[in-house]
Amino acid sequence: MGPERLAAKIRAYERLFTYVPVTAGRARAPMRETLAEEDWWRRYPIFPRLLFVLDGTGPTGVANRLTALTASARLTGPVFRASVPIYTASLTDLLHDGPSAPVWQPATTPQQRVRWTDSQSD
């Protein structure tokens, strides 16, 4: 998947995060930034972490995709950014060190290496 398409996925996940369904016969409520008012949270108390595994293009292609994901993650709203960890890792690192190792890079701070189970810090 190309860098632009990967970056668009983050925006799609953000739209899902803020999605408020329309009930038949009622007007759509304006988009809100408060999590408690979102219908999504009635069924699922925690939005899942987003984990992107990058491969198939060599080190330069992985770096290009990471740059696109970083730019897209930084453009998301503050509530989404603070609530949903977005991590990337190269398949090579995962195969070498394992998925539980600190091979994951937070999309908003790609210079760090963390475990996928770590809390995201902005």
N, C-alpha and C positions, 0 to 999 in steps of 0.2 A: 504494500500500500504506500502510495506516495506521501511526502511530507504534508501537502495541503489537505489531503483526505484525512490523514491522522489528526491534524490540528482541528479539522471540522468535527471530529468525533467528540472532542472535549466540549465544544459549544452545544452539540446535541445532548450530551449528558447533562449539561447545565440546564438546558430547556426541560429535560425530564425532571431534574431536581426541583424546578420551580413550577412544574405543571399543576394546574388546577382544572379539573374536569368541569364541563358545563352540564348541568342537569337540564333535562328536557323542560322547556317552558320557562326557563330562568335565564336572565342575562349573565354573561360572563363577568365575573368579578375582576377588578384590576389586579395585575400581578403584584404580589407582595414580597417583601424581603424577610418577613418573619416566618420562621420555620413552623411554629405551632399552628399556623393557619392553613398550611398546605395539606391537601387531601392525602398526598403521598405518605405523610407521617402518621396517619391514622392506622395504616397497615404495616408499615416498616419503620421502626424507630430510628434506624441508622442507614444512611445511604452507603452503598458499598464503596470501598477503595477502588480506584481505577489503576490497573496495572497494565502497562504497555510493554510487550516483549519485542525488541527490535532486532531484525536479522535480514539476511538475504542480499545485502548490498555492500558488504565490507565496512571497514571502520569509517570511511567518509560518508557513506550513506546513512549509517547509524547516527553519526554526528549531525547530519542535515535533518534527520527526522527528530532528533532530540531538540534541536534548535527550534523547529516548527512547533513542537509540543510545548516547549517552554514559553514561546511567544503567545500561543493560544491560551495557556493556563494563566498567564499574567493578565490577560484581557477579560477574564471571567469576573463576575461580581464578587464583592468581598465576603458575602455569606457563603457562597459556594466554595470559594478558595479556602476559607477557614474551616469548612465542614467536611470537605471531601479530599482526602489525600490522593494525589496523582503521582504515581511512580513509574519510572521507566528502567529497563535493564536490557543489556544486550544478551542474546541467546548464548553467545560464547561465554560470558561471565556466569550465566546461570548453569550451563553445563559444567564449567570448571569448578565453581565454588558451591553450587546448590542454591535453590530458591530462598532458603532461610538465612543465607549469608548476607552481609551488608553490601550487596551489589546493586541495590535499587537507588536511583537518583530521583529526588523530589523534582517534579517538573518546574516548580517555581524557583528552586535553588539547586540546579543540576551539578554544582561543584561538590555537593555533599554525597556521601554514600551511606545508606541506612538499610536496615532490615525492613521488609515490607510490612511487618507488624508494628513498626515504630509509629508514634504519633507524629503528625505533620506539624511543623512549626513554621510560621511565616516570618 
